[in-house]
Amino acid sequence: MKAVLFDRFGEPAEVLRVGDAAAQEPGRNEVCVRMILSPINPSDLLVVRGQYGRLPALPATPGFEGVGIIDAVGPGFFKRLRGLRPGRRVAALNGQGGNWREFVILPARQAVPLADDIPDEQAASFFVNPATALVMIQDVLRVRPGDWLLQTAAGSALGQMVVRLGRRLGFRTINVVRRNETAEELLRLGADEVIATDRERVEDRVRTITKGAGVRFALDAVGGETGLIAVRSLGVGGRMLVYGTLSNQPIPVDPRLLIAGQKRIEGFWLSEWMQAQGVLTILRLFRRIHAMMRVGILTTPVQATYALEHIGEAVRAADKPGRSGKILLKLSPASG
Ligand SMILES: NC(=O)c1ccc[n+]([C@@H]2O[C@H](COP(=O)([O-])OP(=O)(O)OC[C@H]3O[C@@H](n4cnc5c(N)ncnc54)[C@H](OP(=O)(O)O)[C@@H]3O)[C@@H](O)[C@H]2O)c1
């Protein structure tokens, strides 16, 4: 079976190769999934670069999520409980990484049966970004209708979900992007305000928009000077979640910024949040994502799909600024 492999950490386009991996049989309460499509997310590239919070033993295969068809099921009762049988299309959640291959073995609880009306291109990104957006907004920050929320990297797939969630749930978004071209698309999706750092001073605009009060909530995936802008935009009692490191730079925060107004900066990592939840919460989360994906709130724009064999070109495209959507890897023929 074909798989994307890397034997050392480094630049993805240099270290990733296509090779042969041994096929395995599913064990107790496991399923074997024939993978169809998997997105190239920033976290996948961080793993390959050796910069992610948890790293695999080498050689390894990247890929935290994707869509596939159940090929075989191992013994155990869990699969019956969830309707997991050969031929069923599922979202394949793989917190350990390893989905960029033709067949993958997963614990049955990490295979999520999908409704037929969700296309493969959307099902490929069923979990990582939708769950993070929903959980940060509704479970961690508990953003309420009317609240102002500022987010950086707002043009990202996850940022666009937050904009649509704002429209649906009634909170207002100030969206910080690095290129003005992104602004129109975000306004079309329902953004209340968009500020391009290549055009304007964010703090001045935030002050005007919020009538000097600052925002109650901020989400930052960039760090560095952009992260600092988000901290500066917080109002009294403001809370900021940091959840990404796109600039690879530390946020240079003067402690006085936090002391006056008793503001908070907190980290968020979906993987750790999941580990702290019970099975019922996770099953409910799958249902919430399903519902919001079907009505177009937690959807992901796709720019292009590359065959597994073209992994070098695919990761180069995923790393390019100004993409119009996700880069997907095609791992085997579609569900038909
Ligand atoms: N903590 C967690 O559990 C968790 C879970 C899911 C995702 N995340 C994080 O969420 C972030 C977004 O993920 P995604 O899949 O939605 O991303 P994506 O769709 O691949 O888009 C990346 C976006 O980041 C912007 N960007 C890249 N480098 C930047 C920089 N140095 N300064 C400003 N903007 C920059 C790009 O802007 P351009 O359009 O200008 O190129 C693009 O809009 C990533 O950092 C990811 O790691 C974290």
The ligand as an SDF file (V2000), in Angstrom:
LIG
                    3D

 48 52  0  0  0  0  0  0  0  0999 V2000
   -4.9660   24.8340   18.6590 N   0  0  0  0  0  0  0  0  0  0  0  0
   -5.7090   23.9850   17.9660 C   0  0  0  0  0  0  0  0  0  0  0  0
   -6.2280   22.9980   18.4980 O   0  0  0  0  0  0  0  0  0  0  0  0
   -5.9330   24.2310   16.5040 C   0  0  0  0  0  0  0  0  0  0  0  0
   -6.8580   23.4630   15.7930 C   0  0  0  0  0  0  0  0  0  0  0  0
   -7.1000   23.7680   14.4370 C   0  0  0  0  0  0  0  0  0  0  0  0
   -6.3680   24.7840   13.8080 C   0  0  0  0  0  0  0  0  0  0  0  0
   -5.4320   25.4650   14.5390 N   0  0  0  0  0  0  0  0  0  0  0  0
   -4.6590   26.5490   13.9280 C   0  0  0  0  0  0  0  0  0  0  0  0
   -5.5470   27.4360   13.2930 O   0  0  0  0  0  0  0  0  0  0  0  0
   -4.8350   28.1820   12.3310 C   0  0  0  0  0  0  0  0  0  0  0  0
   -5.6530   28.2780   11.0530 C   0  0  0  0  0  0  0  0  0  0  0  0
   -5.7530   26.9710   10.4820 O   0  0  0  0  0  0  0  0  0  0  0  0
   -6.5000   26.7680    9.0620 P   0  0  0  0  0  0  0  0  0  0  0  0
   -6.4370   25.3390    8.7040 O   0  0  0  0  0  0  0  0  0  0  0  0
   -7.8220   27.4310    9.1400 O   0  0  0  0  0  0  0  0  0  0  0  0
   -5.5350   27.6280    8.1170 O   0  0  0  0  0  0  0  0  0  0  0  0
   -5.5620   27.7950    6.5360 P   0  0  0  0  0  0  0  0  0  0  0  0
   -6.9390   27.6850    6.0170 O   0  0  0  0  0  0  0  0  0  0  0  0
   -4.5180   26.8900    5.9850 O   0  0  0  0  0  0  0  0  0  0  0  0
   -5.1250   29.3090    6.3320 O   0  0  0  0  0  0  0  0  0  0  0  0
   -3.9730   29.8640    6.8710 C   0  0  0  0  0  0  0  0  0  0  0  0
   -4.2390   31.3660    6.9830 C   0  0  0  0  0  0  0  0  0  0  0  0
   -3.2380   31.9610    7.7940 O   0  0  0  0  0  0  0  0  0  0  0  0
   -2.8200   33.1660    7.2180 C   0  0  0  0  0  0  0  0  0  0  0  0
   -1.4190   33.3440    7.5890 N   0  0  0  0  0  0  0  0  0  0  0  0
   -0.3990   32.4810    7.4090 C   0  0  0  0  0  0  0  0  0  0  0  0
    0.7360   32.9870    7.9150 N   0  0  0  0  0  0  0  0  0  0  0  0
    0.4110   34.2080    8.4180 C   0  0  0  0  0  0  0  0  0  0  0  0
    1.1660   35.2210    9.0580 C   0  0  0  0  0  0  0  0  0  0  0  0
    2.4890   35.0840    9.2800 N   0  0  0  0  0  0  0  0  0  0  0  0
    0.5220   36.3470    9.4270 N   0  0  0  0  0  0  0  0  0  0  0  0
   -0.8010   36.4990    9.2040 C   0  0  0  0  0  0  0  0  0  0  0  0
   -1.5680   35.5700    8.6020 N   0  0  0  0  0  0  0  0  0  0  0  0
   -0.9600   34.4260    8.2120 C   0  0  0  0  0  0  0  0  0  0  0  0
   -3.0070   32.9880    5.7200 C   0  0  0  0  0  0  0  0  0  0  0  0
   -3.2090   34.2620    5.1660 O   0  0  0  0  0  0  0  0  0  0  0  0
   -3.1220   34.5520    3.5810 P   0  0  0  0  0  0  0  0  0  0  0  0
   -4.5120   34.2820    3.0440 O   0  0  0  0  0  0  0  0  0  0  0  0
   -2.7500   35.9900    3.5370 O   0  0  0  0  0  0  0  0  0  0  0  0
   -2.0840   33.6330    2.9900 O   0  0  0  0  0  0  0  0  0  0  0  0
   -4.2700   32.1190    5.6720 C   0  0  0  0  0  0  0  0  0  0  0  0
   -5.4300   32.9160    5.6610 O   0  0  0  0  0  0  0  0  0  0  0  0
   -3.4830   27.4770   12.1660 C   0  0  0  0  0  0  0  0  0  0  0  0
   -2.5100   28.1810   12.9140 O   0  0  0  0  0  0  0  0  0  0  0  0
   -3.7250   26.1250   12.8110 C   0  0  0  0  0  0  0  0  0  0  0  0
   -2.5430   25.5300   13.3000 O   0  0  0  0  0  0  0  0  0  0  0  0
   -5.2070   25.2090   15.8490 C   0  0  0  0  0  0  0  0  0  0  0  0
  1  2  1  0
  2  3  2  0
  2  4  1  0
  4  5  1  0
  4 48  2  0
  5  6  2  0
  6  7  1  0
  7  8  2  0
  8  9  1  0
  8 48  1  0
  9 10  1  0
  9 46  1  0
 10 11  1  0
 11 12  1  0
 11 44  1  0
 12 13  1  0
 13 14  1  0
 14 15  2  0
 14 16  1  0
 14 17  1  0
 17 18  1  0
 18 19  2  0
 18 20  1  0
 18 21  1  0
 21 22  1  0
 22 23  1  0
 23 24  1  0
 23 42  1  0
 24 25  1  0
 25 26  1  0
 25 36  1  0
 26 27  1  0
 26 35  1  0
 27 28  2  0
 28 29  1  0
 29 30  1  0
 29 35  2  0
 30 31  1  0
 30 32  2  0
 32 33  1  0
 33 34  2  0
 34 35  1  0
 36 37  1  0
 36 42  1  0
 37 38  1  0
 38 39  2  0
 38 40  1  0
 38 41  1  0
 42 43  1  0
 44 45  1  0
 44 46  1  0
 46 47  1  0
M  CHG  2   8   1  16  -1
M  END
$$$$
